[in-house]
């Protein structure tokens, strides 16, 4: 993945290395590629670990990381400083990772439709050697309906429940990533679960 970097012989490199984030952000917003590169370098590994926990494989995590780098670079002028830069760019990364998951699920569901049958019992990963194919089919159908129910939640509720399900993250971890309080995270998770329960009960 391409990144803006300064020459190792450039005296500004050592200055940027020791610069505070609060001074690097305005420089990056003014078009300082080196400043942006330094900001990204400080948070890249942390962001990669988070997105890999969400998407579950390195290749998709690399794709999300590149997408995040581009989005953050193109939109850094919109960063208003109300949160830390790391929080802002992590939110971009999480949104990109969750979008990657949704696309993956959409492709899987589309592959079912391509066979002329939207029957959730025909998920390709069902093993022929399953000891109880009927029970396996029922479980897959429940998962299919649960995913659809999650997709119909409001964005705020969908984000916290998707993070909870995909990362198995703690309340504190999800709160830190989303930039809301632990109490608000608990409240949104509860509301999301209640909404999901109602939707699934209707089914």
Helices and strands as residue ranges (DSSP letters): H 12-18, H 21-29, H 33-55, H 58-75, G 76-78, H 85-114, G 120-122, H 133-151, H 155-167, H 171-178, H 182-202
